[in-house]
Amino acid sequence: MDNKKTFLISIILLIIAVSVIVMLTNSEKYERIEITPNGTSIEVPFNQSKYRGEIVNVKIWNWDKGLLLAYNSNENNDVLQLGKFSFNAMNELIESGDRQNIDGFTCYQINADELLEIHLFDIIKVNYDGDFYCICLNNETTSDSIIICSNDKDVALHMAKSVQFRNVYPNNTPSNDSGSTIEEITEDLLSESPISDNVTSLLSKT
């Protein structure tokens, strides 16, 4: 009888040990990066995320299963708020997806084909398929706007929870320029830009 109990206990412990090992092996590893220098930061998939640069002041990181977009209206003294227009266009497209609430975060489910309609990806080439889960974050104090998209809902949620907002522009206040004024002079500015066609498409609604 004692041998049977010992055997059963051993089997149970073995199952628990194997389960823990599988969980640890399959769990995503993360590393923290700064979205703004010495400021707001976020955890991204470890050794996978690549910084692809900026387009109209929108910073882009991507990996094989997702992407991160970030914009700060104070970082580059973006008086014309071109980044804000392009970022809002992306926000609107993403928020057209199926909406769900996950642990207090609003998450939008969108197909990769719809995601790639964002003209940003005419400039930065990526290959995605299937459904993506996107979380949009905004912080008025730090002027940070963030879009997280991943085909793994848990990864998107972890990244959203990991964001640490930090204001490194305490003396800056949001621009009071009206949208109409910005729109009037945007066309002239873009006509002189070497990427004017791409930027114009990016600012246009799909």
C-alpha positions as MATLAB code, in Angstrom:
seq = 'MDNKKTFLISIILLIIAVSVIVMLTNSEKYERIEITPNGTSIEVPFNQSKYRGEIVNVKIWNWDKGLLLAYNSNENNDVLQLGKFSFNAMNELIESGDRQNIDGFTCYQINADELLEIHLFDIIKVNYDGDFYCICLNNETTSDSIIICSNDKDVALHMAKSVQFRNVYPNNTPSNDSGSTIEEITEDLLSESPISDNVTSLLSKT';
ca = [
       0.000    0.000    0.000;
       2.804    2.355    0.905;
       4.558    1.538   -2.354;
       1.403    2.399   -4.313;
       1.086    5.732   -2.512;
       4.729    6.479   -3.113;
       4.340    5.606   -6.799;
       1.252    7.806   -7.186;
       2.947   10.711   -5.427;
       5.976   10.300   -7.680;
       3.783   10.335  -10.795;
       1.961   13.466   -9.609;
       5.224   15.252   -8.846;
       6.593   14.232  -12.246;
       3.518   15.613  -14.008;
       3.802   18.880  -12.080;
       7.513   19.164  -12.896;
       6.926   18.515  -16.600;
       4.090   21.071  -16.665;
       6.297   23.725  -15.059;
       9.115   23.016  -17.518;
       6.737   23.252  -20.491;
       5.306   26.534  -19.205;
       8.755   28.023  -18.683;
       9.942   26.826  -22.077;
       6.933   28.171  -23.959;
       6.614   31.449  -22.072;
       7.599   34.561  -23.990;
      10.700   36.394  -22.801;
      10.779   40.185  -22.834;
      13.220   43.067  -22.743;
      12.505   46.698  -21.862;
      13.086   49.452  -24.409;
      12.654   53.217  -24.188;
      10.020   54.759  -26.413;
      11.281   58.241  -25.568;
      14.901   58.775  -24.441;
      15.056   58.456  -20.636;
      11.260   58.508  -20.657;
       8.355   56.160  -21.337;
       9.346   52.514  -21.732;
       7.742   49.189  -22.625;
       8.601   45.490  -22.661;
       8.868   43.876  -26.106;
       9.572   40.260  -27.167;
      13.195   39.501  -26.282;
      15.780   39.606  -29.048;
      13.080   39.839  -31.726;
      11.936   43.436  -31.973;
      13.669   45.610  -34.541;
      13.549   49.394  -34.601;
      12.631   50.411  -38.146;
      12.971   54.171  -37.750;
      10.522   57.087  -37.902;
       7.991   58.225  -40.470;
       6.389   61.638  -39.809;
       7.581   61.319  -36.193;
       5.915   57.932  -35.678;
       8.458   55.418  -34.345;
       8.130   51.839  -35.540;
       9.302   48.541  -34.096;
       8.294   45.171  -35.488;
       8.925   41.455  -35.083;
       7.667   38.396  -36.928;
       4.384   38.298  -34.994;
       3.617   41.920  -34.251;
       4.488   45.585  -34.254;
       4.756   48.615  -31.994;
       4.030   52.195  -33.048;
       4.750   55.191  -30.820;
       4.290   58.927  -31.177;
       5.076   61.809  -28.823;
       3.904   65.278  -29.858;
       6.632   66.985  -27.803;
       9.637   64.907  -28.759;
      10.533   66.595  -32.043;
       8.710   69.903  -31.569;
       6.206   68.674  -34.114;
       4.408   72.024  -34.456;
       2.490   70.880  -37.525;
       1.430   67.672  -35.778;
       1.902   65.599  -38.925;
       2.633   62.607  -36.730;
      -0.626   63.137  -34.884;
      -2.638   63.066  -38.112;
      -0.969   59.870  -39.336;
      -1.233   58.220  -35.926;
      -4.925   59.080  -35.640;
      -5.522   57.544  -39.077;
      -3.979   54.294  -37.862;
      -6.010   54.458  -34.663;
      -9.252   54.831  -36.593;
      -8.528   51.834  -38.799;
      -7.629   49.625  -35.842;
     -10.664   50.719  -33.827;
     -12.896   49.519  -36.669;
     -12.069   45.958  -35.589;
     -14.002   43.776  -33.163;
     -13.768   45.272  -29.690;
     -13.261   43.339  -26.466;
     -12.197   44.144  -22.911;
      -9.265   42.184  -21.501;
      -8.100   42.834  -17.945;
      -9.197   46.464  -18.147;
      -7.640   47.110  -21.568;
      -9.667   47.700  -24.718;
      -8.415   45.303  -27.381;
      -9.357   45.338  -31.069;
      -9.216   42.214  -33.203;
      -8.310   42.988  -36.809;
      -7.271   40.842  -39.741;
      -3.707   41.213  -40.999;
      -4.965   42.191  -44.456;
      -6.841   45.126  -42.924;
      -3.838   46.059  -40.788;
      -1.620   46.159  -43.853;
      -3.998   48.648  -45.491;
      -2.199   51.266  -43.387;
      -0.016   52.943  -45.997;
       2.867   52.965  -43.557;
       3.498   49.426  -44.765;
       4.028   50.664  -48.309;
       7.283   52.043  -46.925;
       8.160   49.399  -44.340;
       7.585   45.931  -45.758;
       6.235   43.243  -43.428;
       4.546   39.903  -43.978;
       1.662   39.178  -41.623;
      -1.362   36.902  -41.806;
      -4.197   35.819  -39.553;
      -5.827   37.874  -36.826;
      -4.046   40.539  -34.798;
      -4.924   41.907  -31.379;
      -4.273   45.631  -31.050;
      -4.269   47.841  -27.948;
      -4.114   51.638  -28.247;
      -2.759   53.660  -25.310;
      -2.684   57.425  -24.777;
      -1.258   59.474  -21.921;
      -2.003   63.203  -21.887;
       0.598   63.965  -19.208;
       3.522   62.501  -21.158;
       1.982   63.166  -24.604;
       2.657   59.535  -25.526;
       0.446   57.618  -27.946;
       1.141   53.910  -28.419;
      -0.284   51.179  -30.643;
       0.549   47.552  -29.834;
      -0.447   44.812  -32.299;
       0.325   41.104  -31.976;
      -1.194   37.891  -33.256;
      -0.840   36.619  -29.685;
      -3.385   38.226  -27.377;
      -1.288   37.446  -24.284;
       1.762   39.192  -25.752;
      -0.263   42.306  -26.595;
      -1.721   42.362  -23.083;
       1.670   41.849  -21.407;
       3.164   44.699  -23.401;
       0.271   47.021  -22.539;
       0.596   46.206  -18.841;
       4.361   46.736  -18.941;
       4.229   50.352  -20.155;
       5.826   52.794  -17.711;
       4.923   56.374  -18.616;
       7.462   59.038  -17.716;
       7.232   62.701  -18.642;
      10.549   64.085  -19.880;
       8.980   67.234  -21.329;
       7.375   68.801  -18.221;
       7.673   72.347  -19.558;
       6.065   71.595  -22.899;
       2.368   72.047  -23.426;
       0.262   70.702  -26.292;
       0.132   72.927  -29.341;
      -2.951   75.119  -29.657;
      -2.726   75.300  -33.453;
      -6.085   74.543  -34.972;
      -6.573   71.553  -37.220;
      -7.742   73.781  -40.065;
      -4.525   75.824  -39.941;
      -2.438   72.658  -39.983;
      -4.341   71.231  -42.922;
      -3.910   74.458  -44.917;
      -0.115   74.384  -44.756;
       0.433   70.623  -44.703;
       0.005   70.233  -48.459;
       2.667   72.840  -49.251;
       5.105   71.287  -46.803;
       4.602   67.771  -48.117;
       5.058   68.872  -51.737;
       8.698   69.642  -50.893;
       9.306   66.331  -49.121;
      11.126   63.450  -50.902;
       8.580   61.037  -49.409;
       5.582   63.281  -50.056;
       3.574   60.644  -51.925;
       4.028   58.080  -49.167;
       3.278   60.563  -46.407;
       0.197   61.881  -48.191;
      -1.105   58.327  -48.506;
      -0.332   57.698  -44.853;
      -2.315   60.740  -43.774;
      -5.269   59.809  -45.972;
      -8.026   57.553  -44.711;
      -8.067   54.160  -46.329;
];
